[in-house]
Each structure stands twice: as structure tokens, then as C-alpha cells.
């Protein structure tokens, strides 16, 4: 599939063999259509809400590679009124835990307002109806 997309690969056999992309291969700017480039840049631009340096740098590099700037037609702000830095820190911690399969300790409040500390494995972050949710596996409650 990679080869049919025009990316040159080669296979080496033996103990240290494997599949590799040619060292001097450079991704052709025409590899993505204009719409795909726009969609990629728009998606990265929407991540700017979490104020993460990595996403900003990636957006800058891809904009330069694509020789285009993302259109500034939408602004998304998931933050709540109040401590944006604290919200962003929590979001980053949950995002990193989900991506890297790490455990996070939270304070869980039951429907009876009973607070307990729980260790969870975040699986996914959802944004629905103006609120953030985390889908997770709780090690204590299974």
C-alpha cells in the first residue's frame, strides 16, 4: 500500500532486516490534495485551544511544507471561565495518560456526593454539550 502511494520502500532480509523507506526520500508536496492540506491544518489549528507548543510548532512546519497558511475562519475555545492554566494542565495530563497508557489518580464524586480516590486508565477524551468527559478503565471498580 505504501509503495502504491508512490513512497519508495525496500526490504532487506536476514537477522537485522526489515522494511524501510529510502533514506533520501522527501515527501512530495503534491502527495496531499489541497483539500487534505486544508483539513490537516484546520484540525491542528483547532488544537490551539490547549495552548500546546508541540501543536503550534507542527502547524507552523506543515504550513511551511504545504506553502500555505491555515484559513482563520473558525475559533474554538473549550476552556471554561476561570483558571485556564489549571484546566489546560488537567487536559494535558489526561491526554498524555491516554496516549501513553498511563494511570491517573482522580477524585471521583458519586451520585450520592461521596468522594473517593480512584486510579484510572484514560482511554478517550470526549467533548459533548459544552463539557469534557473522560472514558476510562477504573482499576478499583473494574
DODREN-777765 format. One line per 8 residues: number of its first residue (from 1); their letters; for each residue x, y, z of N, C-alpha, C, O. Coordinates in steps of 0.1 Angstrom, whole numbers, always signed. Layout:
// DODREN-777765
NUM	A	X,Y,Z,X,Y,Z,X,Y,Z,X,Y,Z  ...
This chain:
// DODREN-777765
1	XXXXXXXX	+8,-12,+0,+0,+0,+0,+9,+13,+0,+6,+22,-7  +19,+13,+8,+28,+24,+8,+35,+26,-5,+36,+37,-10  +39,+15,-11,+46,+16,-24,+36,+21,-35,+40,+29,-44  +24,+16,-34,+14,+21,-44,+10,+36,-43,+5,+42,-52  +13,+41,-31,+11,+56,-29,+23,+64,-34,+23,+76,-33  +33,+57,-40,+44,+64,-45,+56,+66,-36,+65,+74,-39  +56,+60,-25,+67,+61,-15,+76,+49,-17,+72,+38,-15  +89,+52,-20,+98,+41,-23,+102,+34,-10,+108,+40,-1
9	XXXXXXXX	+99,+21,-10,+104,+13,+1,+113,+1,-4,+112,-2,-16  +120,-4,+5,+128,-16,+2,+128,-25,+13,+127,-21,+25  +131,-38,+10,+131,-48,+20,+145,-55,+21,+150,-58,+11  +150,-56,+33,+162,-63,+35,+159,-76,+43,+151,-76,+53  +166,-87,+39,+163,-99,+46,+174,-102,+56,+184,-95,+57  +172,-112,+64,+183,-115,+74,+179,-111,+88,+168,-105,+91  +189,-113,+97,+187,-111,+111,+183,-96,+114,+174,-94,+122  +189,-86,+108,+186,-72,+110,+178,-66,+99,+178,-54,+97
17	XXXXXXXX	+172,-74,+91,+164,-70,+80,+151,-63,+84,+148,-62,+96  +144,-58,+74,+131,-52,+77,+127,-44,+65,+133,-45,+54  +116,-36,+67,+111,-28,+56,+115,-13,+59,+113,-9,+71  +120,-6,+49,+125,+8,+52,+121,+17,+40,+119,+12,+29  +120,+29,+43,+118,+40,+33,+132,+44,+29,+141,+46,+38  +134,+47,+17,+148,+51,+12,+152,+64,+20,+144,+73,+22  +164,+64,+25,+169,+75,+33,+168,+89,+27,+165,+98,+34  +170,+90,+14,+170,+103,+7,+156,+107,+2,+155,+117,-5
25	XXXXXXXX	+146,+99,+5,+132,+102,+1,+127,+114,+8,+128,+115,+20  +121,+123,+0,+114,+135,+5,+100,+135,+1,+97,+132,-11  +91,+137,+10,+77,+137,+7,+73,+148,-3,+76,+159,-1  +68,+144,-14,+64,+154,-24,+52,+162,-19,+43,+157,-13  +53,+175,-21,+43,+184,-16,+29,+181,-23,+19,+184,-17  +30,+175,-34,+17,+172,-41,+11,+159,-36,+1,+155,-41  +17,+153,-26,+12,+140,-21,-2,+142,-15,-10,+133,-17  -5,+153,-9,-18,+156,-4,-25,+166,-13,-19,+175,-19
33	XXXXXXXX	-38,+164,-14,-46,+173,-22,-47,+186,-15,-44,+187,-3  -52,+197,-22,-53,+210,-15,-64,+208,-3,-62,+214,+7  -74,+201,-6,-84,+199,+5,-78,+191,+17,-81,+195,+28  -70,+181,+14,-64,+174,+25,-54,+183,+33,-54,+182,+46  -47,+191,+26,-38,+200,+33,-46,+210,+42,-42,+212,+54  -57,+215,+36,-65,+224,+44,-71,+217,+56,-71,+223,+67  -76,+205,+54,-82,+198,+66,-72,+195,+77,-75,+196,+88  -60,+191,+73,-49,+189,+83,-46,+201,+91,-45,+201,+103
41	XXXXXXXX	-44,+212,+84,-41,+225,+90,-52,+230,+99,-50,+235,+110  -65,+228,+94,-76,+232,+103,-77,+224,+115,-80,+229,+126  -75,+211,+114,-75,+202,+126,-65,+206,+136,-67,+207,+148  -53,+209,+131,-42,+213,+140,-45,+227,+146,-42,+230,+158  -51,+236,+138,-54,+249,+143,-65,+248,+154,-64,+256,+164  -74,+239,+153,-84,+237,+164,-78,+232,+177,-84,+234,+188  -66,+226,+176,-60,+221,+188,-53,+232,+196,-48,+230,+207  -52,+244,+190,-45,+255,+196,-52,+259,+209,-46,+267,+217
49	XXXXXXXX	-64,+255,+211,-71,+258,+224,-64,+253,+236,-65,+259,+247  -56,+242,+235,-49,+237,+246,-36,+243,+248,-28,+240,+258  -33,+253,+240,-21,+261,+241,-8,+252,+243,+0,+255,+251  -7,+243,+234,+4,+233,+235,+15,+237,+224,+11,+239,+212  +27,+239,+228,+38,+243,+219,+40,+233,+208,+42,+237,+197  +38,+220,+211,+41,+210,+201,+31,+212,+189,+35,+212,+178  +18,+214,+192,+8,+215,+181,+11,+228,+173,+9,+228,+161  +15,+239,+180,+18,+251,+173,+30,+250,+164,+30,+254,+152
57	XXXXXXXX	+40,+243,+169,+52,+241,+160,+49,+232,+148,+54,+235,+137  +41,+222,+151,+37,+213,+140,+29,+220,+129,+31,+218,+117  +20,+229,+134,+12,+237,+125,+21,+246,+117,+19,+247,+104  +31,+252,+123,+40,+261,+116,+48,+253,+105,+49,+258,+94  +53,+242,+109,+61,+234,+100,+53,+229,+88,+57,+229,+77  +41,+224,+91,+33,+219,+80,+28,+230,+71,+27,+228,+59  +25,+242,+76,+21,+253,+68,+33,+257,+59,+30,+260,+47  +45,+256,+64,+57,+259,+55,+58,+248,+45,+61,+251,+33
65	XXXXXXXX	+57,+236,+48,+58,+224,+39,+48,+225,+28,+51,+223,+16  +35,+228,+32,+25,+229,+22,+25,+242,+15,+17,+244,+5  +33,+252,+19,+34,+265,+13,+20,+272,+13,+16,+278,+3  +14,+271,+25,+1,+278,+27,-1,+281,+41,+5,+275,+50  -10,+290,+44,-14,+293,+58,-28,+288,+60,-37,+289,+51  -31,+283,+72,-44,+279,+75,-54,+291,+75,-50,+302,+80  -65,+289,+70,-75,+300,+69,-81,+301,+84,-84,+292,+90  -81,+314,+88,-86,+317,+101,-101,+319,+101,-105,+330,+104
73	XXXXXXXX	-109,+309,+98,-123,+311,+97,-131,+306,+109,-143,+309,+110  -124,+299,+118,-132,+294,+130,-123,+295,+142,-110,+294,+141  -128,+298,+153,-121,+298,+166,-128,+289,+176,-140,+291,+178  -121,+280,+181,-127,+270,+191,-121,+273,+204,-108,+273,+206  -129,+275,+214,-124,+277,+228,-131,+268,+237,-143,+271,+241  -125,+257,+241,-131,+247,+250,-129,+251,+265,-135,+244,+274  -122,+261,+267,-119,+264,+281,-131,+270,+289,-140,+276,+282  -131,+268,+302,-142,+274,+310,-137,+287,+315,-125,+291,+315
81	XXXXXXXX	-146,+295,+320,-143,+307,+327,-135,+303,+340,-138,+293,+346  -125,+310,+343,-117,+307,+355,-103,+304,+351,-97,+311,+343  -97,+294,+358,-83,+291,+357,-80,+283,+344,-81,+271,+344  -77,+290,+333,-74,+283,+321,-61,+275,+322,-61,+263,+317  -52,+280,+329,-39,+272,+331,-42,+259,+338,-36,+249,+334  -50,+259,+348,-53,+247,+355,-61,+237,+347,-58,+225,+347  -70,+242,+339,-78,+233,+330,-69,+227,+320,-70,+215,+317  -60,+235,+314,-51,+230,+304,-42,+220,+309,-39,+210,+302
89	XXXXXXXX	-37,+222,+321,-28,+212,+328,-35,+199,+330,-30,+188,+327  -48,+199,+334,-56,+187,+336,-58,+180,+322,-56,+168,+321  -61,+188,+312,-64,+183,+299,-51,+176,+294,-52,+164,+289  -40,+182,+295,-27,+177,+290,-24,+164,+298,-19,+154,+292  -26,+164,+311,-23,+152,+319,-32,+140,+314,-27,+129,+312  -44,+142,+312,-53,+132,+307,-50,+127,+293,-50,+116,+290  -47,+137,+285,-43,+134,+271,-31,+125,+270,-31,+115,+264  -21,+129,+278,-8,+122,+278,-10,+108,+284,-4,+98,+279
97	XXXXXXXX	-18,+107,+294,-21,+94,+300,-28,+85,+290,-25,+73,+290  -38,+90,+283,-45,+82,+273,-36,+77,+262,-36,+66,+258  -27,+86,+257,-18,+83,+246,-8,+73,+250,-4,+64,+243  -2,+75,+262,+9,+67,+267,+5,+56,+276,+14,+49,+282  -8,+53,+277,-13,+42,+285,-8,+43,+300,-3,+33,+305  -10,+54,+306,-6,+56,+320,-18,+57,+329,-29,+60,+325  -15,+55,+342,-25,+56,+352,-26,+70,+358,-16,+77,+360  -38,+75,+361,-40,+88,+367,-49,+86,+379,-58,+78,+379
105	XXXXXXXX	-46,+93,+390,-54,+93,+402,-63,+105,+401,-59,+116,+400  -76,+102,+403,-86,+112,+404,-95,+112,+416,-94,+102,+424  -102,+122,+419,-112,+122,+430,-125,+121,+423,-130,+129,+415  -132,+109,+426,-145,+106,+420,-156,+110,+429,-155,+107,+441  -166,+116,+424,-178,+120,+433,-190,+112,+428,-194,+114,+416  -195,+104,+436,-207,+95,+432,-220,+104,+432,-220,+115,+435  -230,+97,+427,-243,+104,+426,-249,+108,+440,-258,+116,+442  -243,+101,+451,-247,+104,+465,-237,+114,+471,-237,+116,+483
113	XXXXXXXX	-228,+121,+462,-218,+131,+466,-208,+125,+475,-201,+132,+483  -205,+112,+475,-194,+106,+482,-182,+107,+474,-181,+103,+462  -171,+112,+480,-158,+114,+473,-149,+102,+476,-147,+98,+487  -143,+96,+465,-133,+86,+467,-121,+88,+457,-124,+94,+446  -109,+84,+461,-98,+85,+451,-98,+72,+443,-99,+61,+448  -96,+74,+430,-96,+62,+421,-84,+63,+411,-80,+74,+407  -79,+52,+408,-68,+51,+398,-75,+47,+385,-82,+36,+384  -73,+55,+375,-80,+52,+362,-69,+51,+351,-59,+57,+351
121	XXXXXXXX	-73,+44,+340,-65,+44,+328,-74,+52,+317,-83,+46,+312  -71,+64,+315,-79,+72,+305,-78,+65,+291,-67,+62,+286  -89,+63,+284,-89,+57,+271,-92,+68,+260,-86,+67,+250  -101,+77,+263,-105,+87,+253,-111,+99,+260,-116,+98,+271  -109,+111,+254,-115,+123,+259,-126,+127,+249,-124,+126,+237  -137,+131,+255,-149,+135,+247,-152,+149,+250,-151,+154,+262  -157,+156,+240,-162,+170,+243,-176,+169,+237,-178,+168,+225  -186,+171,+246,-200,+170,+242,-208,+179,+250,-207,+180,+263
129	XXXXXXXX	-217,+187,+243,-226,+196,+250,-219,+205,+260,-223,+207,+271  -208,+211,+255,-200,+221,+263,-193,+216,+275,-189,+224,+284  -191,+203,+276,-184,+197,+287,-174,+186,+282,-176,+180,+272  -163,+185,+290,-154,+174,+287,-157,+162,+296,-161,+163,+307  -155,+150,+289,-157,+138,+296,-145,+129,+293,-138,+130,+283  -142,+120,+303,-131,+111,+300,-137,+96,+301,-143,+93,+311  -134,+89,+291,-138,+74,+292,-125,+67,+297,-114,+68,+291  -127,+59,+307,-115,+53,+314,-119,+40,+320,-130,+37,+322
137	XXXXXX	-108,+32,+323,-110,+20,+330,-105,+22,+344,-94,+27,+347  -114,+20,+354,-110,+21,+368,-105,+8,+373,-111,-2,+373  -93,+9,+379,-86,-3,+384,-93,-9,+396,-93,-21,+399  -99,+0,+404,-106,-4,+417,-119,-11,+414,-123,-21,+421  -127,-5,+405,-141,-9,+403,-142,-19,+391,-152,-25,+388  -131,-20,+384,-130,-29,+372,-140,-24,+361,-141,-30,+351
